Amino acid sequence: MSSVVERTSVLHEYYELCKPRVVMLIVFTAIIGMFLAVPLLPPLAALVWGTLGITLQAASAAAINQIIDRGIDANMARTCGRPLVTGRLGMTESIAFATVIGLAGFVVLWFLVNPLTALLTQFALVGYAGIYTLFLKRATPQNIVIGGAAGAAPPVLGWVAATGHVHPHALILFLIIFIWTPPHFWALAIERRDEYAKAGVPMLPVTHGIEYTKTQVLLYTILLVLVTTLPVLIGMSGLIYLAGSVVLNFVFMRYAILMKFAPRPGLPMKTFGYSIVYLMGIFTALLLDHYLSPFIP
């Protein structure tokens, strides 16, 4: 019994090394991209193997992020309980794990989906785990803006998995996540400013101050509202998406305005939490519109 419990505990640590909440959001948007890419349903093989391959590569990127950031994580309350920081996992097994699942994901995508999906997913992994985590995060307060390109890739990856090519509509999905990333992450950075300063990470609230960052959150949220109208303007989506996006954007704008002009304790974290709900809501509205709009006169 004790050996079973021990194995379960070790598996849980590897699970936590993969940042499961982040990976689930990545995979969710990738799957939506697959469904939006085709009129009816995506090919079953692309759906199954594409989801598996993207999940494995995303998990590998998340694990590499923790390997590189273990020193920063140790100085932050939000991340100090991660398995590499506490010693529940060692460097050797963590690196081996990240390498194996990353290679497995690439092989699955290359041979069972298509080479373009495999290459684009690999570029996204390198962009996040390498360029962003290893360099940008420590080099510039615009780290999350520049590095956001890697995090915005999943719906494009899903689209390519289903069709074999990149479509302009997939780039609209990319743009939505790209513009969403700064207000999403800077809300968290405002709340954790002192921890980022202690860890020596030049996040925007550390280098330019909290008020400046709140202004940037508001400006990016306004831009996000404009960008999320593009699917309607170009005929990609219709009234169902429009109605859902209006409600979601109204709430996000309210949070951004309150954070700037009527701040109160805990509001940045509430904004951060809502931003995750917002992104899932936007993509769910896109999916519902995709399948239900043909039935609306």
VMD Tcl script that draws the C-alpha trace (Angstrom):
set ca {
  {0.00 0.00 0.00}
  {2.79 2.42 0.90}
  {4.48 1.90 -2.50}
  {1.20 2.70 -4.29}
  {0.80 5.88 -2.25}
  {4.39 6.83 -2.98}
  {3.97 6.30 -6.74}
  {0.75 8.30 -6.68}
  {2.55 11.11 -4.88}
  {5.37 11.15 -7.44}
  {2.89 11.20 -10.32}
  {1.15 14.14 -8.67}
  {4.45 16.04 -8.51}
  {5.06 15.48 -12.23}
  {1.48 16.60 -12.85}
  {2.14 19.83 -10.94}
  {5.41 20.33 -12.82}
  {3.31 20.67 -16.00}
  {1.24 23.64 -14.72}
  {-2.04 21.81 -15.37}
  {-4.29 24.89 -15.25}
  {-2.19 26.71 -17.83}
  {-1.99 23.63 -20.07}
  {-5.76 23.10 -19.87}
  {-6.38 26.67 -21.08}
  {-3.88 26.18 -23.91}
  {-5.45 22.90 -25.00}
  {-8.97 24.35 -24.71}
  {-8.19 27.15 -27.18}
  {-6.38 24.70 -29.48}
  {-9.42 22.41 -29.58}
  {-11.72 25.34 -30.31}
  {-9.38 26.24 -33.17}
  {-9.85 22.72 -34.60}
  {-13.64 23.01 -34.55}
  {-13.70 26.54 -35.98}
  {-11.46 25.44 -38.86}
  {-14.07 23.20 -40.49}
  {-17.79 23.55 -41.31}
  {-18.87 20.44 -39.40}
  {-16.51 18.36 -37.27}
  {-12.71 18.13 -37.44}
  {-11.22 14.80 -38.56}
  {-11.22 12.38 -35.64}
  {-7.51 11.58 -36.02}
  {-6.59 15.28 -36.00}
  {-8.78 15.88 -32.96}
  {-7.42 12.97 -30.93}
  {-3.76 13.01 -31.92}
  {-3.60 16.78 -32.31}
  {-4.95 17.26 -28.80}
  {-2.53 14.69 -27.38}
  {0.50 16.12 -29.17}
  {-0.27 19.75 -28.30}
  {-0.95 18.73 -24.68}
  {2.40 16.95 -24.40}
  {4.33 19.84 -25.93}
  {2.52 22.41 -23.77}
  {3.25 20.32 -20.67}
  {6.90 20.08 -21.68}
  {7.12 23.87 -22.11}
  {5.53 24.37 -18.70}
  {7.97 21.94 -17.08}
  {10.95 23.66 -18.73}
  {9.60 26.98 -17.48}
  {9.64 25.66 -13.92}
  {13.13 24.23 -14.35}
  {14.49 27.57 -15.53}
  {12.47 29.69 -13.09}
  {13.05 27.65 -9.93}
  {15.13 30.46 -8.39}
  {12.44 33.05 -9.09}
  {9.70 30.69 -7.92}
  {11.41 30.28 -4.55}
  {10.97 34.01 -3.86}
  {7.27 34.20 -4.65}
  {4.39 33.10 -2.42}
  {2.35 31.99 -5.45}
  {5.04 29.59 -6.66}
  {7.21 28.67 -3.67}
  {5.34 25.39 -3.24}
  {6.23 24.07 -6.67}
  {7.89 20.62 -6.68}
  {11.34 21.76 -7.86}
  {11.46 24.54 -5.27}
  {10.52 22.27 -2.39}
  {12.80 19.46 -3.54}
  {10.01 16.97 -4.09}
  {11.42 16.57 -7.61}
  {15.07 16.83 -8.60}
  {16.60 18.52 -11.63}
  {17.67 15.31 -13.39}
  {14.27 13.64 -13.40}
  {12.51 16.93 -14.22}
  {14.73 17.57 -17.25}
  {14.32 13.96 -18.40}
  {10.55 14.17 -17.99}
  {10.27 17.46 -19.91}
  {12.47 16.10 -22.70}
  {10.59 12.82 -23.08}
  {7.09 14.32 -23.20}
  {8.27 17.12 -25.50}
  {9.79 14.67 -27.97}
  {6.75 12.40 -27.70}
  {4.45 15.31 -28.50}
  {6.54 16.29 -31.54}
  {6.56 12.71 -32.87}
  {2.79 12.38 -32.43}
  {2.14 15.63 -34.27}
  {4.65 14.94 -37.07}
  {3.58 11.39 -37.89}
  {-0.09 11.27 -36.83}
  {-1.27 14.83 -37.60}
  {0.93 16.78 -40.03}
  {4.49 18.17 -40.07}
  {3.36 21.82 -40.13}
  {1.50 21.41 -36.84}
  {4.56 19.71 -35.33}
  {6.89 22.50 -36.43}
  {4.62 25.34 -35.33}
  {4.04 23.70 -31.95}
  {7.78 23.23 -31.52}
  {8.37 26.90 -32.36}
  {5.76 27.86 -29.74}
  {7.50 25.64 -27.16}
  {10.87 27.23 -27.89}
  {9.31 30.70 -27.85}
  {7.76 30.22 -24.43}
  {10.26 28.00 -22.63}
  {13.36 29.44 -24.28}
  {12.98 32.97 -25.59}
  {10.41 34.21 -23.04}
  {11.41 32.31 -19.90}
  {15.17 32.27 -20.40}
  {15.66 35.74 -21.87}
  {12.71 38.13 -22.15}
  {11.35 37.59 -18.64}
  {14.62 38.80 -17.15}
  {15.48 41.41 -19.79}
  {12.55 43.77 -20.35}
  {9.28 44.91 -18.76}
  {7.68 44.23 -22.15}
  {8.45 40.53 -21.62}
  {4.83 39.43 -21.51}
  {3.95 41.47 -24.61}
  {6.72 40.07 -26.80}
  {6.56 36.61 -25.31}
  {2.79 36.57 -25.65}
  {3.17 35.43 -29.27}
  {4.04 31.92 -28.07}
  {1.06 31.81 -25.72}
  {-1.27 33.01 -28.48}
  {-0.35 30.17 -30.84}
  {-2.64 27.31 -29.63}
  {-5.77 28.10 -31.71}
  {-3.55 28.40 -34.79}
  {-2.03 25.02 -33.94}
  {-5.49 23.51 -33.62}
  {-6.57 25.05 -36.91}
  {-3.51 23.69 -38.72}
  {-4.00 20.27 -37.14}
  {-7.52 20.11 -38.61}
  {-6.77 21.58 -42.05}
  {-3.04 21.44 -42.70}
  {-2.71 25.16 -43.38}
  {-2.90 28.57 -41.68}
  {-6.02 30.61 -42.44}
  {-6.57 34.36 -41.80}
  {-9.37 33.47 -39.38}
  {-6.85 31.50 -37.31}
  {-4.70 34.62 -37.12}
  {-7.68 36.53 -35.69}
  {-7.83 33.95 -32.89}
  {-4.09 34.43 -32.38}
  {-4.55 38.20 -32.18}
  {-7.30 37.93 -29.57}
  {-5.07 35.94 -27.20}
  {-2.05 38.11 -27.99}
  {-3.88 41.30 -26.96}
  {-5.57 39.56 -24.00}
  {-2.24 38.44 -22.49}
  {-0.91 41.80 -21.17}
  {-4.01 42.88 -19.20}
  {-4.42 39.31 -17.97}
  {-0.86 38.99 -16.67}
  {-0.28 42.58 -15.58}
  {-3.29 42.37 -13.26}
  {-1.49 39.52 -11.50}
  {1.81 41.41 -11.60}
  {0.21 44.41 -9.86}
  {-0.93 42.17 -7.01}
  {2.48 40.45 -6.80}
  {4.64 43.50 -7.47}
  {6.75 43.19 -4.30}
  {7.43 39.53 -4.96}
  {8.58 40.20 -8.52}
  {10.81 42.99 -7.21}
  {12.30 40.64 -4.60}
  {12.92 38.02 -7.28}
  {14.60 40.59 -9.55}
  {12.09 40.20 -12.40}
  {11.53 43.50 -14.29}
  {7.77 43.24 -14.56}
  {6.02 46.45 -15.58}
  {4.75 47.36 -12.07}
  {8.32 47.00 -10.78}
  {10.00 49.14 -13.45}
  {7.26 51.70 -14.19}
  {5.04 51.65 -11.13}
  {1.57 50.37 -10.35}
  {-0.37 53.39 -11.66}
  {1.35 53.23 -15.04}
  {0.61 49.51 -15.23}
  {-3.06 50.09 -14.42}
  {-3.20 52.56 -17.30}
  {-1.66 49.99 -19.60}
  {-4.17 47.37 -18.46}
  {-7.02 49.76 -19.29}
  {-5.57 50.67 -22.71}
  {-4.97 47.05 -23.65}
  {-8.48 46.15 -22.50}
  {-9.91 48.83 -24.81}
  {-7.80 47.41 -27.62}
  {-9.04 43.92 -26.74}
  {-12.65 45.08 -27.05}
  {-11.86 46.35 -30.56}
  {-9.99 43.20 -31.57}
  {-12.78 40.91 -30.37}
  {-15.19 42.65 -32.74}
  {-13.11 41.55 -35.75}
  {-14.75 38.10 -36.07}
  {-18.08 39.88 -36.61}
  {-16.70 42.57 -38.91}
  {-15.05 40.07 -41.27}
  {-18.02 37.68 -41.28}
  {-16.28 34.94 -39.31}
  {-18.96 35.03 -36.59}
  {-22.47 36.39 -36.15}
  {-25.03 37.58 -33.62}
  {-24.52 34.83 -31.05}
  {-20.84 35.63 -30.71}
  {-21.54 39.36 -30.81}
  {-23.99 39.14 -27.91}
  {-21.62 37.01 -25.83}
  {-18.58 39.17 -26.54}
  {-20.45 42.39 -25.65}
  {-21.32 41.03 -22.20}
  {-17.83 39.63 -21.60}
  {-16.17 42.85 -22.76}
  {-18.44 44.99 -20.60}
  {-17.39 43.10 -17.47}
  {-13.69 43.17 -18.39}
  {-13.85 46.91 -19.08}
  {-15.58 47.46 -15.75}
  {-12.78 45.64 -13.93}
  {-10.10 47.62 -15.79}
  {-11.81 50.97 -15.10}
  {-12.35 50.18 -11.43}
  {-8.76 49.03 -11.03}
  {-7.54 52.33 -12.49}
  {-9.98 54.83 -10.98}
  {-11.54 53.11 -7.95}
  {-8.90 50.68 -6.67}
  {-9.52 48.47 -3.69}
  {-7.62 45.57 -2.12}
  {-7.94 42.32 -4.00}
  {-9.30 43.87 -7.19}
  {-6.23 43.05 -9.34}
  {-6.55 39.35 -8.46}
  {-10.27 39.44 -9.21}
  {-9.44 41.01 -12.56}
  {-6.84 38.31 -13.19}
  {-9.34 35.59 -12.30}
  {-12.04 37.07 -14.50}
  {-9.62 37.39 -17.43}
  {-9.35 33.59 -17.53}
  {-13.15 33.24 -17.49}
  {-13.27 35.93 -20.18}
  {-10.97 34.10 -22.59}
  {-12.82 30.83 -22.15}
  {-16.11 32.71 -22.66}
  {-14.91 34.40 -25.86}
  {-13.83 31.10 -27.39}
  {-16.98 29.33 -26.22}
  {-19.07 32.08 -27.84}
  {-17.09 31.64 -31.07}
  {-17.78 27.89 -30.99}
  {-21.51 28.27 -30.25}
  {-21.87 30.84 -33.00}
  {-20.02 28.58 -35.44}
  {-22.57 25.81 -35.04}
  {-25.76 27.67 -34.16}
  {-25.64 30.69 -36.49}
  {-26.79 28.68 -39.55}
  {-30.08 28.06 -37.75}
  {-30.73 31.78 -37.15}
  {-32.77 33.43 -39.93}
}
mol new
graphics top color blue
foreach p $ca { graphics top sphere $p radius 0.5 }
foreach p [lrange $ca 0 end-1] q [lrange $ca 1 end] { graphics top cylinder $p $q radius 0.2 }
display resetview
